Each structure stands twice: as C-alpha cells, then as structure tokens.
Amino acid sequence: MLETSLEWLLRGFGAFWIVGSGVAFHKAREMVLIDHVLGAISGTPEDPLLRRFLFVGSVLTLFSGMGLVLATAWALLPLVLLVGSQMIYFGLMQRKRARALTDEERDEAQVSDSTRRAFLLSVALTLATGVAVWLGRFNW
C-alpha cells in the first residue's frame, strides 16, 4: 500500500514538474530578451550565468518529470544531474559573491529563496525516487 502511494505521488510530482519545466523555460527566454535590452542600454553585456542555469534546469526538470510520470528508474539520471547542476550554480554564485566589489554586485550574487526551495525539493524527490527504485516500484 505504501509503495503504491509513493509511486503515484512521484507520478503526480512528475506531471507537476513537466508543467514547471515549461514555466522555467519561458522565464529563461524572457531573461534573454531582458538581458539583451539591458546590455544594449548599458553598453555592457549581462552575466549569462542565471539564464544558462534556468535553461539547463528546465530541460533536466522536463526529463525527470517525464521519467517520473512513466515510473521508470531512468528518472534518477536527470534528477541527479539536476541536483548536481544546482550545487554547481550555488558554488558559482558563492564565488561571485566573494569576489563582488560593491553592495550591488553582492546583492546580484545572492541566490533567491525560491531557488533554494527548488533545490531542497529536488533533493527530496531524488531520494524518494531512489526509495521507489529500491522498493521495485520504478524499474529500469
């Protein structure tokens, strides 16, 4: 009973993540446009780190969501890559914050609360998927 509930909970999260990946991809496309406009106005290009992270994250979220909906153990691969990419992003932002010379640069290098919550959700979902694979509910 508990294994079946876990499987369907993960499938539900998968559907949610497929929709969320579309939202993240749309947001990344908006950021590209805004960065181009701001770069043209200021004469200096904007840092592409955040929008690259959003593009990569949206693709990995889509693939992990599809794997969860299909209840396949292959969902672990994009989930682990997603968590890894988020950890790399946090490290890059921490380094950027340490090298910041002004308060404005320090504020720009601050990781948002929504990004931190998304990371914690990704870790929890990866662990839950690992449990589902271990219990035999998600097969290769």
C-alpha positions as CSV (number, residue, x, y, z in Angstrom):
1,M,0.0,0.0,0.0
2,L,2.7,2.5,1.0
3,E,4.8,1.6,-2.1
4,T,1.8,2.2,-4.4
5,S,1.1,5.6,-2.7
6,L,4.8,6.5,-3.2
7,E,4.6,5.6,-6.9
8,W,1.5,7.7,-7.5
9,L,2.8,10.6,-5.5
10,L,6.0,10.6,-7.6
11,R,3.9,10.3,-10.8
12,G,1.9,13.4,-9.7
13,F,5.1,15.3,-9.0
14,G,6.3,14.3,-12.4
15,A,3.3,15.9,-14.0
16,F,3.8,19.0,-11.9
17,W,7.5,19.1,-13.0
18,I,6.6,18.8,-16.7
19,V,4.4,21.9,-16.3
20,G,7.1,23.6,-14.2
21,S,9.8,23.0,-16.8
22,G,7.7,24.9,-19.3
23,V,7.3,27.8,-17.0
24,A,11.1,27.8,-16.2
25,F,11.9,27.6,-20.0
26,H,9.6,30.6,-20.6
27,K,11.2,32.6,-17.8
28,A,14.7,31.8,-19.2
29,R,13.6,33.1,-22.7
30,E,12.3,36.3,-21.1
31,M,15.6,36.8,-19.3
32,V,17.4,36.5,-22.6
33,L,15.3,39.3,-24.0
34,I,15.7,41.5,-20.9
35,D,19.4,40.9,-20.8
36,H,19.8,41.9,-24.4
37,V,17.8,45.1,-23.8
38,L,19.8,46.0,-20.7
39,G,23.1,45.1,-22.4
40,A,22.2,47.4,-25.3
41,I,21.2,50.2,-23.0
42,S,24.2,50.0,-20.6
43,G,26.7,49.0,-23.3
44,T,28.0,46.1,-21.2
45,P,26.6,42.5,-21.6
46,E,24.8,41.0,-18.7
47,D,26.1,37.9,-17.0
48,P,24.6,34.8,-18.6
49,L,25.0,32.5,-15.6
50,L,21.4,32.7,-14.3
51,R,19.7,32.2,-17.7
52,R,22.0,29.3,-18.6
53,F,21.2,27.7,-15.2
54,L,17.5,28.2,-16.0
55,F,17.8,26.6,-19.4
56,V,19.7,23.6,-18.1
57,G,17.4,23.3,-15.2
58,S,14.2,23.5,-17.3
59,V,15.5,20.7,-19.6
60,L,16.5,18.5,-16.7
61,T,13.2,19.1,-15.0
62,L,11.3,18.1,-18.1
63,F,13.2,14.9,-18.5
64,S,13.0,14.0,-14.8
65,G,9.2,14.8,-14.9
66,M,8.7,12.5,-17.9
67,G,10.7,9.8,-16.1
68,L,8.6,10.1,-13.0
69,V,5.3,10.1,-14.9
70,L,6.4,6.9,-16.7
71,A,7.6,5.4,-13.4
72,T,11.0,4.5,-14.7
73,A,14.2,4.3,-12.8
74,W,15.8,6.3,-15.5
75,A,14.2,9.3,-13.8
76,L,17.1,9.1,-11.4
77,L,19.6,10.2,-14.0
78,P,18.2,13.7,-14.8
79,L,17.3,14.1,-11.1
80,V,20.9,13.5,-10.0
81,L,22.1,15.8,-12.8
82,L,19.6,18.5,-11.7
83,V,20.8,18.4,-8.1
84,G,24.4,18.4,-9.3
85,S,23.8,21.4,-11.6
86,Q,22.1,23.3,-8.7
87,M,25.1,22.6,-6.5
88,I,27.4,23.9,-9.2
89,Y,25.3,27.0,-9.5
90,F,25.3,27.6,-5.8
91,G,29.1,27.3,-5.8
92,L,29.5,29.7,-8.7
93,M,27.2,32.3,-7.0
94,Q,29.1,31.9,-3.8
95,R,32.4,32.6,-5.6
96,K,30.8,35.5,-7.5
97,R,29.6,37.0,-4.2
98,A,33.0,36.6,-2.6
99,R,34.6,38.5,-5.5
100,A,32.0,41.3,-5.5
101,L,33.4,44.7,-5.1
102,T,30.2,46.6,-4.4
103,D,27.0,46.0,-2.5
104,E,25.0,45.9,-5.7
105,E,27.2,43.1,-7.1
106,R,26.9,41.2,-3.8
107,D,23.1,41.5,-4.0
108,E,23.1,40.3,-7.6
109,A,25.1,37.2,-6.5
110,Q,22.5,36.3,-3.8
111,V,20.7,33.0,-4.5
112,S,17.0,33.5,-4.3
113,D,14.8,31.7,-1.7
114,S,12.8,30.1,-4.5
115,T,16.0,28.6,-5.9
116,R,16.9,27.2,-2.5
117,R,13.5,25.7,-2.1
118,A,13.6,24.2,-5.5
119,F,17.0,22.6,-4.6
120,L,15.5,21.1,-1.4
121,L,12.5,19.8,-3.3
122,S,14.9,18.3,-6.0
123,V,16.9,16.5,-3.3
124,A,13.8,15.2,-1.6
125,L,12.4,14.0,-4.9
126,T,15.7,12.3,-5.8
127,L,15.8,10.5,-2.5
128,A,12.1,9.5,-2.8
129,T,12.7,8.2,-6.4
130,G,15.7,6.2,-5.1
131,V,13.5,4.6,-2.5
132,A,10.9,3.8,-5.2
133,V,13.6,2.1,-7.3
134,W,14.9,0.3,-4.2
135,L,11.4,-1.0,-3.5
136,G,11.0,-2.2,-7.1
137,R,8.2,0.3,-8.0
138,F,10.3,2.0,-10.6
139,N,12.1,-0.4,-13.0
140,W,14.9,0.0,-15.5
